[in-house]
Amino acid sequence: MGGGQPARPEGARVRTFRVPAGAQGERLDRFLAASSGLTRARIQALIAGGRVEVGGALRKASALLRGGE
């Protein structure tokens, strides 16, 4: 495999979210939970599993958003 990225499980969906300027300073996990309808615990598990990128980079659940990502 290589590349450092985990393989996407078959059937997994890719979802893209734009971070509005009003979300500046919000935690990544809270923003995604509110935007996706998934639980915060599920979002945290996806982040910990390397399944969430912000601007092409992996981030921690506690990462603060800048807005515009």
Backbone as CSV, one residue per row, in Angstrom:
resi,resn,N_x,N_y,N_z,CA_x,CA_y,CA_z,C_x,C_y,C_z
1,MET,0.825,-1.190,0.000,0.000,0.000,0.000,0.860,1.240,0.000
2,GLY,1.537,1.534,1.082,2.400,2.707,1.146,1.617,3.994,1.228
3,GLY,2.317,5.092,1.229,1.686,6.397,1.244,1.226,6.860,2.610
4,GLY,1.181,5.968,3.603,0.802,6.367,4.938,-0.687,6.535,5.163
5,GLN,-1.492,6.474,4.109,-2.938,6.626,4.263,-3.571,5.248,4.410
6,PRO,-4.496,5.089,5.358,-5.184,3.812,5.457,-6.062,3.611,4.226
7,ALA,-6.178,2.362,3.816,-7.050,2.061,2.683,-8.495,2.320,3.077
8,ARG,-9.248,2.883,2.148,-10.662,3.144,2.415,-11.413,1.830,2.313
9,PRO,-12.213,1.481,3.329,-12.991,0.244,3.270,-13.950,0.281,2.083
10,GLU,-14.145,-0.883,1.484,-15.063,-0.968,0.356,-16.445,-0.494,0.783
11,GLY,-17.052,0.331,-0.029,-18.382,0.857,0.270,-18.365,2.117,1.121
12,ALA,-17.180,2.518,1.600,-17.098,3.725,2.426,-17.355,4.950,1.558
13,ARG,-18.041,5.918,2.109,-18.328,7.156,1.385,-17.302,8.223,1.730
14,VAL,-17.034,9.053,0.753,-16.196,10.225,0.978,-17.133,11.417,1.015
15,ARG,-17.044,12.183,2.083,-17.863,13.388,2.219,-16.938,14.574,2.397
16,THR,-17.293,15.664,1.754,-16.502,16.884,1.827,-17.331,17.977,2.466
17,PHE,-16.739,18.681,3.409,-17.408,19.777,4.098,-16.575,21.038,3.939
18,ARG,-17.219,22.134,3.684,-16.566,23.448,3.689,-16.817,24.061,5.056
19,VAL,-15.771,24.632,5.615,-15.886,25.235,6.941,-16.190,26.721,6.761
20,PRO,-17.378,27.162,7.163,-17.692,28.587,7.018,-16.869,29.429,7.996
21,ALA,-16.725,30.684,7.657,-15.951,31.596,8.514,-16.510,31.621,9.934
22,GLY,-17.818,31.443,10.080,-18.445,31.464,11.399,-18.046,30.306,12.296
23,ALA,-17.425,29.274,11.720,-16.987,28.117,12.509,-15.551,28.275,12.999
24,GLN,-14.959,29.434,12.752,-13.586,29.679,13.202,-13.484,29.461,14.705
25,GLY,-12.471,28.712,15.114,-12.244,28.446,16.528,-13.000,27.244,17.066
26,GLU,-13.857,26.628,16.251,-14.613,25.458,16.689,-13.742,24.209,16.566
27,ARG,-13.941,23.264,17.471,-13.207,21.998,17.406,-13.637,21.214,16.174
28,LEU,-12.693,20.516,15.567,-12.975,19.705,14.386,-14.055,18.674,14.651
29,ASP,-13.965,17.943,15.756,-14.942,16.887,16.017,-16.346,17.450,16.234
30,ARG,-16.451,18.580,16.901,-17.781,19.180,17.124,-18.385,19.679,15.813
31,PHE,-17.571,20.311,14.986,-18.058,20.802,13.702,-18.558,19.653,12.836
32,LEU,-17.765,18.584,12.743,-18.168,17.473,11.895,-19.394,16.744,12.427
33,ALA,-19.500,16.614,13.735,-20.682,15.968,14.304,-21.939,16.769,13.975
34,ALA,-21.867,18.077,14.119,-23.021,18.931,13.834,-23.342,18.956,12.341
35,SER,-22.327,18.869,11.499,-22.521,18.972,10.050,-22.908,17.654,9.400
36,SER,-22.528,16.552,10.013,-22.717,15.245,9.372,-23.912,14.462,9.897
37,GLY,-24.330,14.751,11.119,-25.381,13.952,11.730,-24.839,12.708,12.430
38,LEU,-23.529,12.490,12.366,-22.915,11.385,13.096,-22.666,11.821,14.536
39,THR,-22.533,10.851,15.418,-22.244,11.201,16.807,-20.808,11.705,16.922
40,ARG,-20.575,12.475,17.944,-19.221,12.986,18.172,-18.258,11.830,18.441
41,ALA,-18.727,10.795,19.137,-17.880,9.625,19.399,-17.493,8.941,18.088
42,ARG,-18.421,8.834,17.146,-18.127,8.218,15.851,-17.130,9.077,15.070
43,ILE,-17.336,10.381,15.099,-16.411,11.293,14.427,-15.015,11.150,15.030
44,GLN,-14.920,11.087,16.351,-13.622,10.946,17.010,-12.949,9.643,16.606
45,ALA,-13.728,8.569,16.454,-13.172,7.287,16.021,-12.654,7.382,14.582
46,LEU,-13.393,8.064,13.715,-12.947,8.243,12.334,-11.661,9.059,12.271
47,ILE,-11.592,10.107,13.090,-10.386,10.944,13.137,-9.202,10.111,13.650
48,ALA,-9.399,9.369,14.729,-8.334,8.548,15.306,-7.865,7.474,14.321
49,GLY,-8.770,7.015,13.462,-8.440,5.998,12.472,-7.824,6.560,11.203
50,GLY,-7.556,7.864,11.182,-6.927,8.471,10.022,-7.860,8.639,8.835
51,ARG,-9.152,8.728,9.093,-10.141,8.818,8.026,-10.634,10.240,7.761
52,VAL,-10.073,11.220,8.471,-10.515,12.610,8.308,-9.302,13.479,7.981
53,GLU,-9.442,14.261,6.934,-8.385,15.197,6.551,-8.945,16.611,6.531
54,VAL,-8.092,17.554,6.859,-8.420,18.978,6.742,-7.341,19.583,5.857
55,GLY,-7.739,20.043,4.699,-6.763,20.611,3.775,-5.703,19.612,3.350
56,GLY,-6.064,18.335,3.277,-5.135,17.299,2.851,-4.260,16.735,3.953
57,ALA,-4.438,17.208,5.185,-3.614,16.743,6.308,-4.489,16.128,7.396
58,LEU,-3.946,15.135,8.062,-4.638,14.536,9.197,-4.559,15.503,10.373
59,ARG,-5.629,15.579,11.132,-5.674,16.468,12.303,-6.243,15.703,13.490
60,LYS,-6.004,16.232,14.670,-6.587,15.680,15.897,-8.023,16.162,16.040
61,ALA,-8.820,15.436,16.816,-10.208,15.812,17.052,-10.308,17.189,17.693
62,SER,-9.324,17.539,18.488,-9.346,18.814,19.212,-8.819,19.983,18.385
63,ALA,-8.414,19.728,17.147,-7.886,20.807,16.300,-8.938,21.896,16.138
64,LEU,-8.501,23.135,16.250,-9.421,24.271,16.085,-9.431,24.700,14.622
65,LEU,-10.631,24.901,14.112,-10.800,25.279,12.709,-10.510,26.761,12.525
66,ARG,-10.020,27.111,11.365,-9.726,28.514,11.038,-10.881,29.146,10.287
67,GLY,-11.728,28.331,9.690,-12.774,28.847,8.813,-12.220,28.969,7.407
68,GLY,-12.988,28.527,6.432,-12.539,28.577,5.058,-11.816,27.333,4.588
69,GLU,-11.590,26.375,5.484,-10.941,25.136,5.058,-11.875,24.374,4.146
